[in-house]
Amino acid sequence: MAPMAKAKVSQLTYADLQALPDDRNRYELIDGELLVSAAPNTAHQRAVAALYRLLFSTAPRGFEVFFAPYDWYVDDRNVYEPDLLVAATDDLTDRYLPHPPVLAVEVLSPSTRRTDLVRKRAAYERAGLPHYWLVDPVVPSLTVLELVGGRLVEALAVKDDEVVELARPFPVSLSPASVARP
């Protein structure tokens, strides 16, 4: 993704977020602070597309897969847009997801790496996200985090062509290299 800019405006709300222009940028709120991300690069898009196809084809009935921009509304000051999320169909509204998804996926980019690894991880943890995947299309690697005792902890990490069989949040098999290749 292009550089992430931090606005000097604090305490924004969901209403403020909805008033922003539809300009291909991705807007999120963490504790009322606006995060803006421009359109992602090719490696990022390639990984998101591959992961979407995989998750779409393996998600059980009653679950849906969405890619950003799609709002996960936590509260009026916290609205997240993971690169991908999987949610129970019954949890969706016409505008956003008002409950934690069963899975959120962030594909790392040079400009968003720190935000995804630190800031979003902490925010997602506070919001009660049960499963968080971090995918690096450059290395390529996958880090799987699970909520244990209120903390997102690393359950496993794999690289390159190593195939992992995951049971949670639903059965899926993948290798990091398979989602990074053209």
N, C-alpha and C positions, 0 to 999 in steps of 0.2 A: 504494500500500500504506500501511497505517498505520505509525506511527513504528517505527523499528528500535531495539530496546533492546539494549544490550551488557551481558551478565551480568558480574558481578565475580568469576566463577569461571574459573580458567585451567586449562589442560591437561586438558580434558575429552576423552573418547574416544568412539568409535562406540558402545560398550556404554552409556555414559552417555546418549548421544543416544537410543538405543532405549528407555531407561527413562523418558523424558519423557512426559507425558500427551498423548493424542490430543485436542487442544483447539482445532483449526482454525488454530493458529499454525504457522508454518513455521520449522523449526529447522535451522541449518547450523553447521558447525565450520570455522573458518579458523585454522590453527595452534593447535588446542585451545581456541580461544575461541568461546563460544556466541553466535550471532547469532539473534535472534528477530524474525520479521516477522508481523504480524497480517494478517487478510484484506485483499486489495487493493481499491482503489476501482473504480468503474464503468469509467472510461477505460482503466485497466490491464487489467481483465478483458476488455473489448471488443477491445483490441489482441491480447491473448494468444489469444483465441478465433479471431480472423481469421487470425493467423499460424499457429495450429495447423491450421486447415482448409487453408490454402495449402500448408504443408509436408507435411501428410498426403497431399494429392492429388498432390504432385510428387516425393516421396521415392521413389527407385528401390526395386525389389524387394530384400529383404534388409536394409532399414533401417526403423526404427520411430521415431515421434515421441511424446514424453512431455511432459506438463506437470507442474509442481510440485503436490504434493510427490512427487518421485521422486529417490532418492539417487544421486548420482555419488560413489562411494567412492574416494577417492584413497589414503588411508592412515588409520590409526586416529585421527589428529588433524585430518584434512581431509575433510569430507563436504559436498558442495555440492548445492544444489537450484536450478538455473537455472529461470527461468520456463518455458522450453521447451528440450528437448534432442532431438537426432536421433542415434541410435546404431545401429550394426550389430546386427542381431538376434542374431548369434552371440556378441556380447560381453556380452549380458545374463545375469544370474543371476535367481533367483527373488525376490531382495530388493533388488538395486541394480545399478548399472553400475560394474564394477571397472576400466574403461579410459576414457580421454577419449572423449567423444562426438565425432562428426564436426562437430557444430555445437551451440553453446549460445547461447540468446537471452535477454537481460534486457530487460524493458520498464521504463523509468525511471518512478519515482514521486518526488514531492518528498522523501519520507522515506528512500528507498533510493538516490537519484541518486549521491551521493558513494561509497557502498559499491560500487555497480555499476560506476561509471566508474574508480575507483581501486583499491579493495581487492580486489574480485572479479577485475578485469582482471589484477592482479599474481598472484593465486592461480591463476587459469586459465592464465596464461602459464607459471608454474612447473610446472603439471600437464601441460603439453603440448597444450592445446586448440588444434586447427588453425584453427577458424573461430568467431568471436564476433561476434554482432550486438547492437547497442544500439539500441533503438527508443524514441523519445520520442513518446507519443501526443498530447501537448499542442501541440508545435511544428507539425506532426508531422515527424519526421525518422528516418533510418536511418543508422547508422554501421556499416560492415563492417570488421572487423579480421581479419587473417590472421597466422598464426604464420610468421615469416620469421627464420631464424637464431636461433631460441629466443626471439624477441620478438613480442608481438602488436602489429602495426603497422596503421595505418589504410590500408585499400585503397581505400575510397571513402566518400563521405557525400552523401546526397541528402535533399531536403526536399519537403514538400507533395505536389503531383501529379506530380512528376518520376518517370518510370518507369525502373527499373533492371532490366537483364537480367543476372543473375548466372550464372556457369558453375560456381562452386565453392561448396559441396561437391557440388552437383548443379544442373542448370539450373532456374532459377526466376525469374519476373518479378513485380515488385511496385512499388507506389508507397507511400510512407509514409502519405499521406492515405487510401489504400484500407484500411489496417489500423486507422485511427483513427476512421473514420466509423461511426455507428450503422447 
